């Protein structure tokens, strides 16, 4: 598996696959073709279907310049390898193609040139939960220690930056008000939820605060502001919300939060390696389901869970999101995306508690549930995988 830095990418929303990825690919192509007179970028499949709502065109124009760039939209054409494909063409003054390149945006902001030849650097020898649990049993160590042993203590410097960006996104989101960008004219809710929480007590206050934190990050992402993929932009509010509530409730030092991030990163890595975190490939179960699993594992660890209990919590985070479709209205990362972050955060807290009440023994393993997600995602019709052609996105526009 790759470094957990690949799960936690810092950048601007609203979409890791549709905004961060294409921007990165465009920057790489520009670096190799700076002297070209013009550029043509063709977007295929899901990338084209919801690219306008995800601000893909803006990300590309920002790199090449709108006056020098033509964008071609091909939502009905799917290239081999992945539904999110781009073709970059460098043009001469006469309009002749002098260079071209095809890239795939595979989720979480990652770009691959040829998905059949993924040359990403592997840093983890173990790539299944079964093997990691076996390692844990032999060494007596937990998930965060596997990260530390593999990536070195320097990983905490990066996780410290990740945590800081997450906290800043919450802070900004709680102070911002008004309408989110885009034609839906959706009003922000985080600020009002946070204020209302101050008037509550007990469990109701706890839940409302959790909701407000998740909404704050989701709304910041929808506004194109700086966030951390966890594992994607569309699911970026779940983990920050639960970690902030845990730190507030138990006065955990930042070092414990970094360790929880390390554990969550391993969970996200396992899903990414053995299934997918791309909504265009497996639906929202790969985004919100994975985010919930990551958060569930992090909370369980912070509350003293054993490796088996952590595995159980993560398994439930995915199991109860199986089949979740990706059907954003008008291709915007707003409805139902933002609310899903809030409810997944609450579910993460519940799955961690449920797991801690057990001894960690359960029927369906994490590896099995990840495989189930992969198969389910494969079987989902493409209209339910980030194309905005089915489900809520389609029904919303009916008279």
C-alpha positions in Angstrom: 0.0 0.0 0.0 1.0 3.6 -0.5 1.7 6.2 2.2 -1.3 7.4 4.1 -0.3 10.9 2.8 -2.2 9.7 -0.4 -5.4 9.4 1.7 -4.9 12.8 3.3 -4.4 15.3 0.4 -4.6 19.0 1.3 -6.2 21.2 -1.3 -9.3 23.0 -2.5 -12.7 21.5 -3.0 -15.3 20.8 -4.1 -14.1 17.4 -5.5 -10.9 15.4 -5.2 -11.6 13.5 -8.3 -13.2 16.3 -10.4 -11.3 19.3 -9.1 -8.0 18.4 -7.3 -7.1 15.6 -9.7 -7.7 17.4 -13.0 -5.9 20.5 -11.7 -2.9 18.4 -10.8 -3.0 16.6 -14.2 -3.2 20.0 -16.0 -0.3 21.4 -14.1 1.8 18.3 -15.0 0.9 18.7 -18.7 1.5 22.4 -18.7 4.9 21.8 -17.2 5.9 19.8 -20.3 4.2 22.0 -22.9 4.7 25.6 -21.7 5.4 26.9 -25.2 2.1 25.7 -26.8 -0.1 28.4 -28.4 -3.4 26.8 -27.2 -4.7 23.8 -25.3 -7.6 21.4 -25.7 -8.9 19.3 -22.8 -11.5 16.5 -23.4 -13.4 15.3 -20.4 -14.9 11.8 -20.6 -17.6 9.8 -18.7 -18.4 10.8 -15.1 -15.8 13.6 -15.2 -17.7 15.2 -18.1 -21.2 14.4 -16.7 -20.8 16.4 -13.5 -17.7 18.4 -14.3 -19.5 21.8 -14.4 -21.1 21.3 -11.0 -17.7 20.1 -9.6 -15.9 23.1 -11.1 -13.6 20.9 -13.2 -13.6 23.6 -16.0 -12.6 26.3 -13.5 -9.7 24.1 -12.2 -8.4 23.6 -15.8 -8.9 27.2 -16.8 -6.9 28.3 -13.7 -3.9 26.3 -15.0 -3.9 27.0 -18.7 -5.8 30.2 -18.9 -9.4 30.4 -20.2 -8.4 32.5 -23.2 -6.1 29.7 -24.4 -8.1 26.7 -23.5 -10.9 24.7 -25.2 -12.8 22.2 -23.1 -14.7 19.4 -24.8 -17.3 17.5 -22.9 -17.9 13.8 -23.7 -20.2 12.4 -20.9 -21.3 9.5 -23.0 -17.8 8.2 -23.7 -16.0 6.1 -21.2 -12.3 5.3 -21.7 -10.9 2.0 -20.5 -9.6 1.9 -16.9 -11.7 4.4 -15.1 -14.9 6.6 -15.6 -12.9 9.8 -14.9 -10.7 10.3 -17.9 -9.0 13.4 -19.4 -7.2 13.9 -22.7 -4.8 16.9 -22.9 -3.7 18.3 -26.2 -1.1 20.9 -26.9 -1.9 22.9 -30.1 0.3 25.0 -32.4 -0.7 28.4 -33.6 -2.2 26.7 -36.7 -4.3 24.4 -34.5 -2.2 21.3 -35.1 -1.8 18.8 -32.2 1.9 18.8 -31.2 1.5 16.7 -28.1 -1.2 14.9 -26.1 -1.6 12.9 -23.0 -4.4 10.8 -21.4 -4.8 10.7 -17.6 -7.3 9.2 -15.2 -8.5 10.8 -12.0 -9.1 7.8 -9.8 -10.3 9.4 -6.6 -8.8 11.2 -3.6 -7.0 13.6 -5.9 -4.8 10.9 -7.4 -3.9 10.9 -11.0 -2.8 7.8 -13.0 -1.4 7.9 -16.5 -2.2 4.2 -17.3 -4.4 2.5 -14.7 -3.1 -0.9 -15.8 0.4 0.3 -14.9 0.0 2.0 -11.5 3.6 2.8 -10.6 2.8 4.4 -7.2 5.4 3.8 -4.5 4.4 1.1 -2.1 5.5 1.6 1.4 3.4 -1.0 3.3 4.2 -4.7 2.9 0.7 -5.7 4.2 -2.4 -4.9 2.3 -5.2 -6.8 4.0 -6.8 -6.4 7.4 -6.2 -10.1 8.0 -2.5 -9.7 7.7 -2.3 -6.5 9.7 -4.3 -8.2 12.6 -1.9 -11.1 12.4 1.0 -8.7 12.6 -0.7 -7.0 15.6 -1.2 -10.3 17.3 2.5 -11.2 17.0 3.9 -7.9 17.9 1.3 -6.7 20.4 1.2 -3.4 18.5 -1.8 -1.5 17.1 -2.6 0.1 13.8 -1.0 3.5 14.5 2.2 1.7 15.5 2.2 -0.1 12.1 2.1 3.3 10.5 4.9 4.7 12.7 7.1 1.6 12.2 6.6 1.8 8.4 6.6 5.5 7.6 8.8 6.7 10.5 8.0 9.2 13.2 8.3 11.9 10.5 4.7 11.0 9.4 3.5 12.9 12.5 4.7 16.2 11.0 2.4 15.7 8.1 -0.5 14.5 10.2 0.0 17.6 12.4 -0.5 19.7 9.2 -3.5 17.6 8.3 -5.1 18.2 11.7 -4.4 21.9 11.6 -6.1 22.2 8.1 -9.1 20.2 9.4 -9.5 22.4 12.4 -9.2 25.6 10.4 -11.9 24.3 8.0 -14.2 23.7 10.9 -13.5 27.2 12.3 -14.1 28.9 9.0 -17.2 26.9 8.4 -18.7 27.8 11.8 -18.3 31.5 11.1 -19.5 31.7 7.5 -23.1 32.3 6.7 -25.2 32.9 3.5 -25.7 30.9 0.4 -23.3 28.3 -1.1 -22.1 28.9 -4.7 -24.1 27.3 -7.5 -27.6 27.3 -8.9 -29.2 25.4 -6.0 -28.9 28.5 -3.7 -28.4 26.2 -0.7 -28.0 28.1 2.6 -25.3 27.2 5.0 -26.4 25.5 8.2 -23.3 24.9 10.2 -23.2 28.4 11.9 -26.8 28.2 13.1 -26.5 24.6 14.3 -23.4 25.6 16.3 -25.3 28.4 18.0 -28.3 26.2 18.7 -26.1 23.6 20.3 -25.2 26.2 23.0 -28.8 26.2 24.1 -28.9 22.4 24.5 -27.5 20.1 27.1 -26.5 16.4 27.3 -26.8 14.1 24.3 -28.7 16.6 22.2 -25.9 19.2 22.5 -23.3 16.5 21.7 -25.1 15.5 18.6 -25.8 19.0 17.4 -22.2 20.0 17.9 -21.1 17.0 15.9 -23.5 17.9 13.1 -22.3 21.5 13.0 -18.6 20.5 12.7 -19.3 18.0 9.8 -21.5 20.6 8.1 -18.9 23.3 8.5 -16.2 21.3 6.6 -18.7 20.1 4.0 -19.8 23.6 3.3 -16.2 24.9 3.1 -15.5 22.1 0.6 -18.6 23.0 -1.4 -17.3 26.6 -1.5 -14.0 25.5 -3.0 -12.0 26.3 0.1 -9.1 24.5 1.6 -9.8 21.1 3.1 -8.2 17.6 3.6 -9.5 14.6 1.7 -10.5 11.9 4.1 -10.6 10.0 1.9 -12.2 12.4 -0.6 -13.4 16.0 -0.8 -17.1 14.9 -0.8 -16.6 13.0 2.4 -14.1 15.3 4.0 -16.3 16.4 7.0 -16.8 13.1 8.8 -13.3 12.5 10.3 -12.6 16.1 11.4 -16.0 16.3 13.1 -15.6 13.2 15.2 -12.0 14.0 16.1 -12.9 17.5 17.3 -15.7 16.2 19.4 -13.5 13.5 20.9 -10.7 16.0 21.7 -13.2 18.4 23.3 -15.0 15.7 25.3 -11.9 13.9 26.6 -9.2 16.7 26.4 -7.0 14.4 24.3 -3.6 15.9 23.4 -2.8 16.4 19.7 -0.5 13.5 19.7 -3.4 11.1 20.4 -5.3 12.7 17.5 -2.3 12.2 15.2 -2.3 8.5 16.2 -6.0 8.3 15.5 -5.4 9.9 12.1 -2.7 7.2 11.4 -5.2 4.4 12.2 -7.9 6.0 10.1 -5.4 6.4 7.2 -4.6 2.7 7.3 -8.4 1.9 7.0 -8.8 4.2 4.1 -5.7 2.7 2.4 -7.1 -0.8 2.7 -10.3 0.3 1.0 -8.5 2.2 -1.7 -6.2 -0.8 -2.4 -8.8 -3.5 -2.4 -11.8 -1.7 -3.7 -12.2 2.0 -4.4 -12.8 5.4 -2.8 -14.0 6.8 -6.1 -17.7 7.7 -6.4 -17.4 7.4 -10.1 -16.4 3.8 -9.8 -18.3 2.4 -6.8 -20.8 5.1 -5.8 -20.9 7.0 -2.6 -20.4 3.9 -0.5 -16.7 4.3 -1.5 -16.6 7.9 -0.3 -19.0 8.3 2.7 -18.8 4.6 3.6 -15.0 4.7 3.7 -15.0 8.0 5.6 -17.3 6.5 8.2 -15.1 3.4 8.6 -12.0 5.6 9.0 -13.8 7.7 11.7 -15.2 4.7 13.4 -11.7 3.2 13.8 -10.3 6.4 15.0 -12.9 6.9 17.7 -12.7 3.2 18.8 -8.9 3.6 19.2 -9.2 6.8 21.2 -11.6 5.1 23.5 -9.2 2.3 24.2 -10.4 -0.3 21.7 -8.4 -3.3 20.9 -7.2 -4.0 17.3 -10.1 -6.5 16.9 -12.6 -3.9 18.2 -11.2 -1.3 15.9 -11.5 -3.7 12.9 -15.1 -4.4 13.9 -16.0 -0.7 14.1 -14.4 0.0 10.7 -16.3 -3.0 9.2 -19.6 -1.7 10.4 -18.8 1.8 9.0 -18.8 0.3 5.5 -21.4 -2.4 6.0 -24.2 0.0 6.8 -23.4 2.2 3.8 -23.3 -0.6 1.3 -25.1 0.3 -2.0 -25.1 4.0 -1.3 -25.5 5.7 -4.6 -23.6 8.8 -5.9 -26.4 11.1 -7.3 -25.6 14.7 -6.5 -28.2 17.2 -7.7 -26.9 19.2 -10.6 -23.5 17.6 -10.1 -22.8 19.9 -7.1 -21.1 18.5 -4.0 -24.0 19.8 -1.9 -27.2 17.7 -1.9 -27.1 15.0 -0.6 -23.4 15.1 0.0 -23.1 17.6 2.9 -25.8 16.1 5.0 -24.3 12.6 4.5 -21.2 13.8 6.2 -23.1 14.8 9.3 -25.0 11.5 9.5 -21.9 9.4 8.8 -20.1 11.2 11.7 -22.9 10.3 14.0 -22.9 6.7 12.7 -19.1 6.5 13.3 -19.6 7.4 17.0 -22.3 4.8 17.2 -20.4 2.0 15.5 -17.4 2.7 17.8 -19.6 2.4 20.9 -21.2 -0.7 19.6 -17.9 -2.3 18.9 -16.5 -1.4 22.3 -19.5 -3.1 24.0 -18.4 -6.3 22.2 -15.2 -8.4 22.5 -14.4 -7.6 18.8 -15.7 -11.0 17.6 -18.1 -10.8 14.7 -19.2 -12.7 11.6 -18.3 -10.6 8.6 -14.6 -9.5 8.4 -13.4 -6.1 7.3 -11.8 -7.7 4.2 -15.0 -9.4 3.3 -17.0 -6.2 3.6 -14.5 -4.3 1.4 -14.8 -7.0 -1.2 -18.6 -6.8 -1.0 -18.4 -3.0 -1.6 -16.2 -3.6 -4.6 -18.6 -6.1 -6.1 -21.6 -4.0 -5.3 -20.0 -0.9 -6.9 -19.3 -2.9 -10.0 -22.9 -4.0 -10.2 -24.4 -0.5 -9.7 -25.6 1.0 -13.0 -23.4 3.9 -14.1 -26.3 6.4 -13.6 -25.8 5.9 -9.8 -22.1 6.5 -9.9 -21.4 10.3 -10.0 -23.1 11.0 -13.3 -26.1 12.8 -11.9 -28.3 10.8 -14.3 -30.2 8.8 -11.8 -31.6 8.7 -8.3 -32.1 11.9 -6.4 -30.4 14.0 -9.1 -33.0 12.8 -11.7 -36.0 12.8 -9.5 -35.3 16.3 -8.3 -35.7 17.7 -11.8 -39.1 16.0 -12.5 -42.1 18.3 -12.7 
